Every structure is written in C-alpha cells, then in structure tokens.
Amino acid sequence: MPFVRRLLLTSWLLITLAIPVLAQEPPQFLRIEVGELPFVLSAPHGGKLDLPNVPERTGAGLKDGPGGFVTSRDSGTEELAIEVAAEIKRRYGKPAHLVVNRVHRKYCDPNRPEKEAYDSDGGKAHFEAYHAAMKAACEETQKTFQRGLVLDLHGQGTSAVTVYRGTQNGKTVTLLRERFGDAANTGPESLFGLLKTHGWTVHPQPLGDKEQAGFNGGPIVRTYGDPQAYGLDAMQLEFGSNYRVASARKATAKVLVDALIVYGKNYLNLPEPK
C-alpha cells in the first residue's frame, strides 16, 4: 500500500506540474516518502532545480529578510532531511513521512503565504503540490496515531553553532503542552532539552524564553501545527551551518533521531526501537 500511494502521489504531481512525458524520466521536483510513524519531515528551502518556463520571483512590494522576501537556498537542508529520514527508518525499521522541495526557492517558496510564495502559474502549481503532500501526510498521521510531530528543517546564517526552535512561542505545540505541560516544550526532556543534553547549542536559552524573531515558526508550522486543523504539533528547526555541511549531516541526523526516540516514547506513544 505505501508503494501504491507513493506512485499515485508522484503521478498526481507530474500531472499537476504539467511536465511533458519524455523518453527519459523527468526531474522529480518533490521528494515524497509515505511514512508509517507519527513524524512528518518537511524541507522547503534546500532545492536546487530550475522550474522550466517559470519566471523567478521578484518580491514586488515585499520586505527583504527573514520572514520577508528571500530567494537564497538553505544549503544542505534537502540532504539533511533525507539523512534524518534514513536514520529514522534505520532505527525504527519504518519510515517517517517526508516532503522535500527540490526546486530552487527563487521560483517558489512553500514556507510563505500563498500571495508571497510565487509569481506564476507554474510556481502556484508547485506550491500547491508541496502542500497537498504535506496535507496528506498530516491527515494520515492524525488518522492513524491521533497525534504527531511535524519537523520543518531550515538553515540560518546568524550563528553557525546554534539550532533555533520555532513554535510561535509555544502556539504550534499547543496539544503537546495541553497533554503534558509546558515542560514538554521547555524542560530537559523536551525535544530541544534533549538536543542540548547531547551537546547542541540551542535557542532560546533558557528554553522557556522568547524565540528568536524571524526563526520562531513560519507558515508551514503555523498551518500544520494548528491544533484545530490537523491535531498535530509542529516545530521549525533552524540549523547553523555546522550542523548541515556534508561532513556533519550523519552526526546531526543521529543526534536528532536519538532525541526523537525519547520524544516519541514520552509524548507520541511510540515504543523504543529494539
């Protein structure tokens, strides 16, 4: 069944983007993996591919900077998301849901409001395909587990050694906090508390402080971490370059999954993998 669903999703995506049928397999503008665990991994800004016959975004009328108009890639985050997904599958023996944008951000930004995300019909189709995949993953997670965690992976250039948490200061983990108290988001056995124990430099610090403006959670976590809409929690992780360069990705994925295993046991009713 997962293979059939993956095939249907891929076929639907190709039709949606109106990619011509060629002798060679066309480029896959999204990487979608259907999961069997209550984890949904999203990576919207690491893509490198051009969208054929689609103009670049101009950002007319938008402010530049974090939370505004940006066309630069979050380098290494596409590869890091895939590495994290592989580590989850290795440890649990089952896959997480994965949605990765392989298209360059200059054509479409899936982590912006729709009116800011694209300037063309082709960009619109890609935006809608990304969010159709996210919606399907989140709905399947809620249906199967009645809870889950969306992790939206990003890169930032403010601090190479820091990983910033983005939950809209707790709003996108409302269900987690209601079920287990604020300590589940800010205490030593919260996800970021566990990452700190593993030696990561995390922000905010202390974990109960305000999150960094610009890194405190964009439209993806606000959408899929809306407790009324999907019944899941969502966190944005903004990785400094030290965590996402090629030489560090395997170690980053291992530490993150170590923390997710404890998180899954504590908050998602997941047994520890053998």
C-alpha positions in Angstrom: 0.0 0.0 0.0 2.8 2.6 0.8 4.3 1.9 -2.7 0.9 2.4 -4.4 0.3 5.6 -2.5 3.7 6.9 -3.4 3.1 6.0 -7.0 -0.2 7.8 -7.0 1.3 10.9 -5.4 4.1 11.0 -7.9 1.8 10.6 -10.8 -0.5 13.3 -9.5 2.4 15.7 -9.0 3.7 15.2 -12.6 0.2 15.9 -13.9 -0.3 18.9 -11.7 3.0 20.5 -12.8 2.2 19.7 -16.5 5.6 18.1 -17.1 5.8 16.7 -20.6 6.3 12.9 -21.0 9.8 12.4 -22.3 11.9 9.4 -23.2 13.9 9.9 -20.1 12.4 10.1 -16.6 11.5 13.8 -15.9 13.1 15.6 -12.9 11.3 15.0 -9.7 10.5 18.4 -8.3 9.3 17.0 -5.0 10.7 14.1 -3.0 7.8 12.4 -1.2 8.0 9.4 1.1 4.9 8.0 2.7 5.5 7.2 6.4 4.4 4.7 9.0 5.4 6.7 12.0 3.9 9.9 13.6 6.8 12.1 12.3 6.4 14.4 9.3 9.6 15.9 7.9 9.5 19.0 5.8 12.3 20.7 4.0 11.1 23.6 1.8 14.2 25.7 1.1 17.1 23.4 0.1 16.2 22.7 -3.5 18.5 23.5 -6.4 16.4 22.6 -9.5 15.0 25.1 -12.1 11.3 25.1 -12.9 11.2 25.0 -16.7 9.5 28.0 -18.3 8.7 29.6 -14.9 10.0 33.1 -14.2 11.9 33.9 -11.0 10.1 35.6 -8.1 10.6 39.4 -7.9 9.2 40.1 -4.5 7.5 43.3 -5.6 6.2 45.2 -2.6 7.7 42.7 -0.1 10.3 43.5 2.6 13.6 41.7 2.4 15.0 39.5 5.2 13.8 36.6 7.4 10.1 36.3 7.3 10.0 38.5 4.2 11.3 38.1 0.6 14.2 35.7 0.3 15.4 33.7 -2.7 18.6 32.2 -1.3 18.7 28.5 -0.6 19.0 26.9 2.9 22.0 24.9 1.7 22.3 21.3 2.9 18.7 21.1 4.3 17.4 18.9 1.4 20.2 16.5 2.1 19.9 16.7 5.9 16.1 15.9 5.7 16.8 12.8 3.6 19.6 11.8 6.1 17.2 12.2 9.0 14.5 10.2 7.3 17.1 7.4 6.6 18.2 7.4 10.2 14.6 7.2 11.4 14.0 4.2 9.1 17.2 2.5 10.2 16.4 2.9 13.9 12.7 2.1 13.8 12.5 -0.2 10.9 9.7 2.0 9.5 9.8 5.3 7.5 8.7 8.8 8.6 6.7 10.9 6.2 9.0 13.1 4.1 8.2 16.1 1.9 11.2 17.8 0.3 11.1 20.7 -2.2 13.8 20.1 -4.8 13.0 23.3 -6.7 15.1 26.5 -6.1 13.4 29.0 -3.8 13.7 31.7 -6.4 10.8 30.1 -8.3 8.6 29.2 -5.3 8.7 29.4 -1.6 6.4 26.9 0.1 7.0 28.5 3.5 5.4 31.8 2.7 1.7 32.8 2.5 0.4 31.9 -0.9 0.2 35.6 -2.2 4.0 35.9 -1.5 5.1 32.4 -2.5 5.1 32.6 -6.3 4.7 34.9 -9.3 3.5 32.5 -11.9 1.1 29.7 -12.7 4.0 27.2 -12.6 5.1 28.4 -9.2 1.5 28.2 -8.0 1.2 24.5 -9.2 4.4 23.6 -7.4 3.3 25.4 -4.2 0.0 23.5 -4.2 1.7 20.2 -4.9 4.0 20.7 -1.9 1.1 21.5 0.4 -1.0 18.7 -1.0 1.7 16.3 0.0 2.0 17.9 3.5 -1.7 17.8 4.0 -1.9 14.1 3.0 0.9 13.2 5.4 -0.6 15.2 8.3 -4.1 13.8 7.7 -2.7 10.2 7.6 -0.7 10.8 10.8 -3.7 12.1 12.7 -6.0 9.3 11.4 -3.5 6.6 12.4 -2.0 8.0 15.6 -4.3 10.8 16.7 -1.1 12.8 17.4 2.2 13.5 15.8 5.1 15.9 15.2 5.9 18.0 12.1 9.6 19.0 11.9 10.3 21.8 9.4 14.0 21.9 8.6 15.7 25.1 7.7 19.2 26.7 7.7 20.2 30.1 9.1 23.3 32.2 8.9 23.1 34.1 12.2 25.1 31.5 14.2 26.9 28.5 12.7 26.9 26.7 16.0 23.2 27.2 17.0 19.9 25.5 16.3 16.9 27.8 16.8 13.5 26.5 17.8 10.4 27.9 16.1 7.0 27.2 17.6 5.4 30.7 17.6 6.4 30.7 21.3 4.5 27.5 22.0 1.5 28.0 19.8 2.3 25.3 17.3 2.8 22.8 20.1 -0.4 23.6 21.8 -1.5 19.9 22.0 1.8 18.8 23.4 1.6 21.5 26.2 -2.1 20.7 27.0 -1.4 17.0 27.3 2.0 17.1 29.1 2.5 20.6 30.4 4.9 23.4 29.4 7.9 21.3 30.4 7.3 19.1 27.4 8.3 22.0 25.2 10.8 23.8 27.5 12.1 21.2 30.0 15.1 18.8 30.0 13.0 16.1 28.2 11.6 18.4 25.6 13.0 17.9 22.1 15.3 20.9 22.4 16.2 20.0 26.0 17.3 16.6 24.8 19.3 18.1 22.0 21.0 20.4 24.5 21.9 17.3 26.6 23.5 15.8 23.5 25.8 18.9 23.3 24.0 21.1 20.8 23.8 24.8 21.2 20.1 25.6 21.2 18.0 28.8 21.3 16.0 30.1 23.2 18.1 29.7 26.2 16.7 29.1 28.8 14.2 27.1 26.7 11.2 29.0 28.3 12.4 32.3 26.9 11.0 34.0 23.8 12.1 32.5 20.5 14.2 34.5 18.0 12.1 36.7 15.8 12.4 35.6 12.2 13.1 32.0 13.3 10.1 31.5 15.5 8.0 29.5 13.1 6.7 30.3 9.6 3.6 29.3 7.7 4.4 25.6 7.5 4.5 25.1 11.3 1.6 27.5 11.8 -0.5 25.6 9.3 0.3 22.0 10.3 0.7 22.8 13.9 -2.8 24.3 14.2 -4.5 22.0 16.7 -7.9 22.7 15.2 -6.9 21.9 11.6 -4.7 18.8 11.9 -4.4 17.8 15.5 -0.6 17.7 15.4 2.3 19.6 16.9 4.9 21.3 14.7 8.4 22.8 15.2 10.7 24.7 12.9 14.4 23.8 13.4 16.8 26.5 12.1 20.2 24.8 11.7 23.5 26.7 11.7 26.0 25.7 9.0 28.0 23.4 11.4 25.1 21.0 11.6 24.2 20.9 7.8 27.5 20.8 6.0 28.2 17.5 4.3 30.7 16.3 6.8 28.3 16.8 9.7 24.9 15.6 8.4 25.2 12.0 9.5 26.1 13.1 13.1 23.3 15.7 13.1 20.8 13.1 12.0 21.9 10.6 14.6 21.6 13.1 17.5 18.3 14.4 16.3 16.9 10.8 16.0 18.3 9.9 19.4 16.2 12.8 20.8 13.2 11.9 18.7 13.2 8.3 20.1 12.9 9.7 23.6 10.4 12.3 22.5 8.4 9.6 20.7 8.3 7.4 23.8 7.3 10.2 26.1 4.8 12.1 24.0 3.7 10.0 21.0 3.0 6.6 22.5 5.8 5.1 20.4 7.8 2.1 21.8 11.5 2.5 21.8 13.0 0.7 18.8 14.9 -2.5 19.5 
